[in-house]
Amino acid sequence: MKKHVGYSTLCRRTTLAAAVLAGLATAPAAFAQSTTGNISGTVPAGANQTIVVEGSTGVRREVQPDPRGKYSASNLPLGSYTVTLLRDGTAVDTRKNVGLRVGQSTDVSFDAATANAGDATSLSGVTVTSNTLPNIDVTTVDSRTVITSEQLAKLPLGRNAEAIAKLAPGVVANSGGFTSATAKPTVSFGGSSVTENAYYINGFNTTDPLNGMGGLQLPYGAIDQQEVYTGGYSAQYGRSDGGVISQVGKRGTNEWHFGAQILWEPSFARAKYPDLHYTSTPATQVAGNLYWPKSENTRSTTTVSAYAGGPLIKDKLFLFVAGEYERNEQHNVNTVDNTGTPASTNRFNSPRWYGKLDWNITDNHIIEVTGASDKREGTGTRYYYDFNDRKRLGTIGPVDNTKTGGDLHVFKYTGYITDALTISALYGEMKTSDYDSPGAYDPNLTRVANVTSQNPALNGGTPIGNTQIGSLADPDRGNKQRNFRLDISYQLGDHTILAGIDNMKSQAIDNGTRDPGPGYVWNYGHTNNPNAPISTAAGDQFVPAPALYPNGATGYYVSRNVSNNLVTVRSDQRAQYIEDKWQVTDRWLLSLGLRNDQFTDYNPFGEEFITQTKPQWAPRIGASWDVLGDGSFKVFGNAGRYYLGLPLNPATGAASGYVSTQTYFTYGGIDANGVPTGLTQISGPVSANNSYGVPPDPRTVTARNLKPEHQDEFILGFDKTLGENWVYGAKATRRLLRTAIDDYCEIDRVTDKAAALGYTPDPSKTNSCYLINAGASNTFTLLDAQGNQLLVPLSREEMGFQALKRKYYGLELFMEHSFDGVWYAKFDYVFSRSYGNTEGQVRSDLRQGGASASEDWDNAAIMVNTNGVQNNDHTHVFKAYGYWQVAPEWQISSNVNVTSGGPELCLGYFGPDHTNPTGYGNAYHWCDGEPSPPGSHGRLPWTFTLDLGVTWRPAFAADKLAFSANVFNVLNQQRATFRNPNKEGDAPNTPNPQYRIPLYTTDPRYARVAVTYDF
């Protein structure tokens, strides 16, 4: 038989049909947070047949076909495999170089003609890889995108998990500029907020325990495959109602491989940002209407990486190690009102490493040990700056020394107990740091803020500030997380039964900050109507008009702000699941799953304040229909419920008794450090959230019978082959947020209802805020003087809320051309809408990233006019990426993203009279005294980014040496992705000079060059 790669059209379709029938018949399963793949297929009728699967990592499995000739080898480590059909102990057919994709099944079938030929030697040259069959896996019902290391090496991409994830449909960048602890960007899946995603490395959950904002990631060159789940995932997955980003690291094989790479993003090849200007010039000016001379900022990045992998003991013990060191150097000029750090030079070093040890104890027992680290360390120098002459002046001192990110260690055992039974156990620990130490700190200096609102009659028209740091943190601040999983897979006829447990313990250590110097900050303010109250909130929250007091006639005032919080809290999240992948017929597969999540949260004193341990059933139902029976046309659908436990952030606030108060004054002078003098106090300490530092009784922190956040999702779609290399399809998605948790701070409504019921609660035991089910009826627990519980029910209407609503629908259309040795491409278009009265756990428009602690649901007034399109809504998103081998030595690549703009917002004071009923200032959904729901002021501009790459692999280096160059945002279209939404400033009817300033835009054009050597 002639050796060849691939098959003729007739042979290809015949083999494909048999392979697909086999895959359907066995419905192989991959374990949760997949790190493995499957091989399945059919063999011709015959006796004494065995399938031998041998991997490049030394893995060897022998499986027996069932009476119908179907076989499956599941939960195989990723790698390259040889699959051999034995008859009576003699090899009669072989398939080599079979590649696996994580979480998917690769079909390898043997047709009767070749298997009966009897010439095993000649037949062994037939090579089948996963890429030779259409990219339709009829054994799966979920929605995922898998990007391999080969694709990562070819495409022009940012070197982080989120840049990879944005290749998947329905994934968009966050508009609020939120980043992870290690400064990675964040993304939204299907209309969800950025804290609702889950991150994994080799099956271990690395999601940020504090806020759910990102997670630890692998060095870019250590990624074997990245799996991006955008919906429909099985009962094995949990703790996410957004998406899942799962990275699988590389492993050693029976051949030693080494490599190194140097990448450089020079500052001279980076385009400039435009300067930003005030939209209305403040009375106290620094440099006219200049707000931020952003064009003065420069940055460059250099990255070096290396790897080595191979056998320590052939076929038994394997090692893979990789290291990456990134240095980012910046020259920054900040906003004109930043007196602490007007300008700076910054250096950020990001050391990352990854190591994996694989031990094949026997063919049936495997141990994997993973270690990884993802850190970021920052240093630098602060400078004075002349904003008029655009010159850097003398040195102030060092910037804060920061260290974020951390390490993880994971141990995993896999046992192939029988051909039908596989057991896997995983245990891992992660420890991260959030170290922030001031480089220079003067404990006798009082920080001042908002200096452009100072009285120009007292500062000569030029703001007076000082260089005090922003806040102080404990040096031991950080997080810990432990994850234990046990997964069992059992093949029973046409059923593949999956069951397991998934337990996770998290802890935030010494979290929080406090004000520097004497423990408070002076914050300047101004109102154009000095005869009107600064705050019209009732009771102790009322702040009178400054004109009623000395030196207040012109509307200038100052507040003494106190902020203090330092706590250690923890949580315990457990889950159990069971799932049946049932091959009903050769064409129909049903996936029937059920997951039960439990969440317990503890306050700083180790007391439970959230106990959600009753069954919280999350059904997951999916189906796959192989319409034509040959794997060329798949129709699939699923419906599921997804629960999300709270990150630790709410435990550091509502459950802990933090301090956040403001005391208002008028003033008659400003000293040389910007500190006000000649003070007249006009209010007592006020706090919109009643945050006076009193730790609440754990029985009172949450509404009674608090339900966890959960979302329902429905998906229906199809995939269809077109010719030899094309696949196209469509998918409709519907998501409905059913329950959410947020803080509620309108305490007077609770105490007034208690009084109406005849209760007499103890005022000293009233909370600052409560955790509630947003947009629902809640029952509050108050305490009387003797500590007895008083149950106070409030309907949703009594709380002043409309029902919770966040709805998303999307329609995806795609076409994909598999790599045929010349080119690969994928095109994706998503039409979607995300709307309702909440974004989720965060508020991107106000840049409030504390999970479940934004202003949403704090009181009735803040939720008026909130119904509309939400911050992550982008109606149209078009993506295209691919690469082309234009010549044996040359390859070009591209990545295109075209996205319609998110909603434009306008926020201000409340109602036609511009009042401030709850002390939330200019954050109400009112604009110029008119209702201002999200999206009512149009849209931000479309963004268009074109990234290009070219790689040269010279023939003289035997394909080991590569030179590459990438250019990102080739057209340098820096479109606004976020504009300041607050039209009014410090007080009602007072313009905000920063309104509509584009604080975030698409990155300017920049270039990267790289040299790679593999041997």
ABEGO torsion letter per residue (X at the ends): XBBBBEBBAAAAAAAAAAAAAAAAAAGBBBBBGBABBBBBEBBBBEBGBBBBBBBAAGBBBBBBBBAAGBBBBBGBBBEBBBBBBBBGGBBABBBBGBBBBBGBBBBBBBBAAAAAAGBAAAAAABBBBAAABBBBBAABABBBBBBBAAAAAABBBBBBAAAAAAABBGBBBBAAGBBBAAGBBBBBBGGBBAAABBBBBGGBBABBAAAGBEBBBBBAAABABBBBBAEGBBAABBGBABBBBBBBBBBBBABBBBBBBBBBBBAAABBBBBBBBBABBBABBABEABABBAAABBBBBBBBBBBBBEBABBGABBBBBBBBBBBBBBBBBBBAABAABABBBBBBBBBBBBBBBBBBABAABBBBBBBBBBBBBBBEBBBBBBAAAGBBBBBAEBBBBBBBEEBBBBBBBBBBABAABBBBBBBBBBBBBBBBBBABBBAABBBBBGAAABBAAAAGGBBBBBABBABBBBAABEBBBBBBBBBBBBBBEABBBBBEBBBBBBBBBGBEBBBBEAGBBBBBBBBABAABBABABBEAABBBBAAABBGAAAGBBBBBBBBBBBBBBBBBBBBBBBBBBBBABAABBBBBBBBBBBBBBBBAAGBBABBBABBBBBBBBBBBBBAAGAGABBBBBBBBBBBBBBBAAAAABAAAGBBBBBBBBBBABBBAAGBBBGBBBABBBBBAAGBAGBBBBAAAABBBGBBBBBBBBBBBBBBBBBEAABBBBBBBBBBBBABBBBBBABAAAAAAAAAAAGBBBBAAABBABBBBBBGBBBBBBBBBAAGBBBBBBBBAAAAGBBBBBBBBBBBBBBBBBBBAGABBBBBBBBBBBBBEABAEABBAAAGBABBGABABGABAAAABGABEBBAABBABBBBBBEBBBABAABBBBBBBBBBBBBBBBBBBBBEAAGBBAAGAEAABBBBGGBBBBBGAAEBBBBBBBBBBBBBBBBAAAGGABBBBBBBBGAAGBBBBABBBABABBABBGBBBAABGBBABBBBBBBBBBBBBBBX
